[in-house]
Each structure stands twice: as C-alpha cells, then as structure tokens.
Amino acid sequence: MTILVTGATGTVGRHVVAQLVQQGAEVRALVRDPAKADLPAGIAVVQGDLLDVDALRNALSGVSTLFLLNAVVPDEVSQALIALNLAREAGIERIVYLSVIHSDAYVNVPHFAGKFAVERMIERMGFGATILRPAYFFSNDLTIKDVVLGHGVYPMPVGSKGLAMIDVRDIGAIAARELLRREQAPGPLPLDRINLVGPDTLTGADVAAIWSEVLARPVAYGGDDTARFEQTLRAFMPGWMAFDMRLMAERFLTDGMLPEAGDVARLTGLLGRPLRSYRAFAAETVSATGVSA
C-alpha cells in the first residue's frame, strides 16, 4: 500500500511527507529534480511532473492513495485533470486534494476558480476524496519579514474583515491524517471537505499588533492598496500571477477569509491539540533571524 505525494518538495508537501514517514507509511514522491529533492530516507522518488504523462503514469503504478497538490500556474487545471484521469486509469479511488478556502466564492480569482473546477471534477468522477480547503498560510509572511523587521511595516493588504490564517505544519498534519484514514479504510470513504483555518481570525491591524508585541516596538499596518501590492509583486513574479494575487487581496478586503462555525473545534479534535497561533509563528521568525526585540 503506497501513498503518492505530488508537490512533495514544496511548502506543504514537505510537511505531509514528514508526517507520513513519521507514522510509518510507504511514501512515493513525484519530483522534478531528484538531486535537489532532499527528502527523508526511505522515500521512493520518481522524476516527473503533472504534465509528463508517461512519468506520472509510472509514478501512479501500484499506488493506493494520492495526495494531489499542484502549484499556482497558468495550466493548473490541466495538470490536475491529467492527474485525476491517470489516477482513475490506475484504479486509484482514494484521494486527498489540496484546494483553497472559499474556492466556490472567490469566483473571479483565477487560482481559486481553477481549484473549484478540480473539486467538481473529483466529485463527478466519483472519487472517494478529502478536499482540504486551507486559508492564508502564516508562511506567506516570510516573504515580507524583512519589511516588518527592518522598516516596522506589515505590508500585506489583509484588510479589516479578517483572515483565518493557518500554520503549514498544521496543514501537513491534517493532510497526512486524512491520507492515512483513507489508506487504511477497508473501502473508499465518502467525499468530505475540510476547511483548514487557524485559531484566530486576524485583520491587518491585528497582525501588525502581534508583530509590535513580539518585537517590543511599533509595527504599522501598511494599508489596503492592492494596486501597489500588484506592482510590488511584479518585481519577482510574472505579471499574470501578480494580478491573480491582487484579485485575491481585493477579495480579502471585501469578503475576508472567515471560518465556518465549528471549523476550529473540528481541527483541534482531528489534531488532538490546539492549532498553532500566528503569534507563535512571529516569535519563531524573530528568533530564527536573530533580531533583538
């Protein structure tokens, strides 16, 4: 019984793999460059990607459960649908898919709409699947930590509605739990959706206040200018992706990224412990950089 993890070397995938290995699962990883994978010992590594049909077909051979994660790319939907069709061809019925919270509501945001299309395909194809819908990752803010630490500004246009931010380690733990639950079941389990959220719903001002507390000096919220946000992102990502991120930020401002009733309690029960907090993430980040408060 083998679990195939796609996106195994990424932000979430590494945590999924680590959790599965820790619990004794037989894991296979699909990676672009095995020489750079740096995965735990004992992982079977297959070179390829989600558009390489031959490599993916080979990776899926003998697999019982699939963790499907694909990056935000222009052909994200094609990648996912190729993987799902090849999984069905291989007789795989058990899937955990990493989508995004409010994929059905942020209808104008390309990568949200794309993930919702994949969710619908999973349902229509009749897979026994868990669809994980994570909110904003704490770790997204590692990209702007130098601005926070060096300039005293939290620049992400989070807005005032609030985001239920989550630690990727909690995402990895829940994903591994769902993979093992489906892998170990005597037959395919019904489709389920799980919102992955953190313990607190935070506004831009809330996040700035947390950094202020951790650093023991003022950190201001940079405001809601999504046009400036897009222009900043264009310095280190393609224009289409920067615009996608701007559209997402605009939905942060108008809708927020809010949990549903019972989400936090459900996740706490699944993990058997409290969810990690943003304050703990900020404190770890400061400690790791050696910045004095």
C-alpha positions in Angstrom: 0.0 0.0 0.0 1.7 3.2 -1.3 0.8 6.8 -1.0 2.0 9.1 -3.8 2.6 12.7 -2.8 2.8 15.3 -5.6 4.3 18.7 -4.7 6.4 16.7 -2.2 9.3 19.2 -2.1 7.1 22.3 -1.6 5.9 24.3 1.4 3.0 22.0 2.3 4.3 18.8 0.6 7.4 18.5 2.8 5.3 18.5 5.9 2.9 15.9 4.5 5.8 13.6 3.6 7.5 14.1 7.0 4.2 13.3 8.9 3.6 10.2 6.7 7.1 8.9 7.2 6.9 9.5 11.0 3.8 7.3 11.1 5.4 4.5 9.1 3.6 4.9 5.8 5.1 3.8 2.5 5.6 7.0 0.5 6.4 7.8 -3.1 7.2 11.3 -4.2 6.9 12.9 -7.6 9.6 15.5 -8.1 11.1 17.5 -10.9 14.7 17.1 -9.8 15.5 14.1 -7.6 19.0 15.5 -7.0 17.6 18.6 -5.2 14.7 16.8 -3.5 16.3 16.4 -0.1 13.6 14.1 1.2 13.7 11.7 4.2 15.5 8.4 3.7 13.3 5.6 2.5 11.1 7.8 0.2 10.8 6.3 -3.3 11.4 9.3 -5.7 10.0 9.4 -9.2 11.2 12.1 -11.6 8.5 14.0 -13.5 5.7 16.5 -13.3 1.9 16.7 -13.7 2.2 17.3 -17.4 4.5 14.4 -18.1 2.0 11.7 -18.8 4.5 8.8 -19.0 6.3 9.8 -15.8 3.0 10.3 -13.9 1.6 7.0 -15.2 4.7 5.3 -13.9 4.5 7.1 -10.5 0.9 6.1 -10.1 1.6 2.4 -10.8 0.9 0.4 -7.6 -0.3 3.4 -5.7 -3.3 3.1 -3.4 -3.8 6.7 -2.3 -2.9 10.0 -4.0 -2.1 13.4 -2.4 -2.8 15.9 -5.2 -1.2 19.3 -4.8 -0.3 21.4 -7.8 1.1 24.9 -7.8 -0.5 28.2 -9.0 0.5 28.0 -12.7 -1.4 29.0 -15.9 -2.2 25.4 -16.7 -3.1 24.3 -13.1 -6.5 22.9 -14.1 -5.0 20.8 -17.0 -2.3 19.5 -14.6 -4.9 18.4 -12.1 -7.3 16.8 -14.6 -4.5 14.9 -16.2 -3.5 13.5 -12.8 -7.1 12.6 -12.0 -7.7 10.8 -15.2 -4.4 8.9 -14.9 -5.3 8.0 -11.3 -8.7 6.6 -12.4 -6.9 4.7 -15.2 -4.6 3.2 -12.4 -7.6 2.2 -10.3 -6.9 4.7 -7.5 -10.1 5.6 -5.7 -8.6 7.4 -2.6 -7.5 11.0 -2.9 -6.7 13.9 -0.8 -6.7 17.2 -2.8 -5.3 20.5 -1.6 -7.7 23.2 -2.7 -8.3 26.6 -1.0 -10.9 28.0 1.3 -13.8 29.8 -0.4 -12.9 28.3 -3.8 -16.6 28.5 -4.7 -16.9 32.1 -3.6 -13.8 33.9 -4.9 -15.2 33.2 -8.4 -13.2 36.0 -10.1 -9.8 34.9 -8.7 -8.1 32.6 -11.3 -6.4 30.1 -8.9 -9.5 29.9 -6.7 -11.8 29.3 -9.6 -9.4 26.7 -11.0 -9.3 24.7 -7.8 -13.0 24.7 -7.6 -13.2 23.3 -11.1 -10.9 20.5 -9.9 -13.1 19.9 -6.9 -16.1 19.5 -9.2 -14.2 17.0 -11.4 -13.3 15.0 -8.3 -17.0 14.8 -7.4 -18.1 14.0 -10.9 -15.5 11.2 -11.4 -16.8 9.6 -8.2 -13.5 9.5 -6.2 -13.5 8.9 -2.5 -11.7 12.1 -1.6 -11.0 14.6 1.1 -10.9 18.1 -0.2 -8.8 20.3 2.0 -9.5 24.0 1.8 -6.8 25.9 3.6 -6.9 29.6 4.4 -3.9 32.0 4.2 -0.6 30.4 5.2 1.4 32.0 8.0 4.5 31.2 6.0 3.4 33.6 3.2 4.6 36.3 5.5 8.1 35.0 5.5 8.4 36.8 2.1 7.9 40.2 3.7 9.6 39.6 7.1 12.5 41.9 6.2 10.0 44.8 5.7 8.4 44.0 9.0 11.7 43.6 10.9 13.7 46.3 9.1 11.0 49.0 8.4 8.3 48.4 11.0 5.6 47.9 8.5 3.3 44.9 7.8 2.7 45.4 4.1 0.3 42.6 3.1 -3.2 44.1 2.2 -5.1 41.9 4.5 -7.9 44.4 5.2 -10.3 44.7 8.1 -12.7 41.7 7.5 -10.1 39.2 8.8 -8.3 36.1 7.6 -8.3 32.7 9.5 -4.6 32.3 8.9 -3.0 28.8 9.4 0.4 27.2 10.0 1.5 24.9 7.2 2.6 22.4 9.8 -1.0 22.0 10.8 -2.0 21.6 7.2 0.6 18.9 6.7 -0.5 17.1 9.9 -4.2 17.1 8.9 -3.4 16.1 5.3 -1.3 13.1 6.5 -4.1 12.1 8.9 -6.6 12.1 6.0 -4.3 10.2 3.7 -3.8 7.5 6.3 -7.5 7.4 7.2 -8.4 6.7 3.6 -5.4 4.4 3.0 -6.3 2.2 6.0 -10.1 2.1 5.4 -11.4 -1.2 4.1 -13.0 0.6 1.2 -13.3 4.0 -0.3 -14.8 6.6 2.1 -17.4 9.2 1.1 -16.2 12.6 -0.2 -15.5 15.1 2.5 -14.5 18.8 2.7 -12.4 20.3 5.5 -11.8 24.0 5.9 -8.2 24.4 7.3 -8.1 27.5 9.4 -6.0 28.9 12.3 -7.3 29.6 15.8 -7.7 33.3 15.2 -9.3 35.5 12.5 -6.8 38.4 12.0 -7.1 41.8 10.4 -4.2 43.7 9.0 -4.2 45.8 12.2 -4.3 42.6 14.3 -1.2 41.2 12.6 0.7 44.5 12.9 -0.1 44.5 16.6 1.2 40.9 17.0 4.5 41.9 15.4 4.6 45.0 17.6 4.2 42.9 20.7 6.8 40.3 19.6 9.4 42.9 18.6 8.5 45.2 21.5 8.5 48.2 19.1 5.8 49.6 16.8 4.9 47.9 13.6 2.3 49.7 11.4 -0.2 48.2 9.0 0.7 49.3 5.5 -2.9 49.7 4.3 -5.2 48.3 1.6 -3.6 49.5 -1.6 -3.9 46.4 -3.9 -2.6 48.2 -7.0 0.6 48.9 -5.2 0.7 45.3 -4.0 0.4 44.1 -7.6 3.2 46.3 -8.7 5.5 45.2 -5.9 4.8 41.5 -6.7 5.7 42.1 -10.4 9.3 42.6 -9.4 9.7 38.9 -8.6 6.8 37.0 -10.3 5.1 37.0 -13.7 2.5 39.7 -14.3 -0.4 37.2 -14.6 0.4 35.8 -11.2 0.8 39.3 -9.6 -2.6 40.2 -11.0 -4.1 36.9 -9.6 -2.7 37.8 -6.2 -4.1 41.3 -6.4 -7.6 39.9 -7.2 -7.3 37.6 -4.2 -6.3 40.6 -2.0 -9.3 42.5 -3.2 -11.5 39.7 -2.0 -9.7 39.8 1.3 -10.8 43.4 1.6 -14.4 42.8 0.6 -15.1 39.3 2.0 -12.3 38.3 4.3 -11.3 34.7 4.7 -13.5 33.6 7.5 -14.0 30.2 9.1 -17.4 28.5 9.3 -18.9 27.6 12.7 -17.2 24.6 14.2 -14.1 24.7 11.9 -11.6 25.4 14.8 -13.2 22.8 17.1 -13.1 20.2 14.3 -9.5 20.7 13.5 -8.5 20.7 17.2 -10.2 17.4 17.5 -8.5 15.9 14.5 -5.1 17.1 15.7 -5.6 16.3 19.3 -4.0 19.6 20.3 -4.5 23.3 19.8 -3.9 24.9 16.4 -0.6 26.9 16.2 -1.0 30.6 16.6 0.2 33.5 14.4 1.9 35.0 17.5 4.0 31.8 17.9 4.9 32.0 14.2 6.0 35.6 14.6 8.1 34.8 17.7 9.8 31.8 15.9 10.5 34.0 12.9 12.1 36.7 15.0 14.1 34.1 17.0 15.4 32.5 13.7 16.6 35.8 12.3 18.4 36.8 15.5 16.7 40.2 15.6 16.7 41.6 19.1 13.4 42.9 20.4 
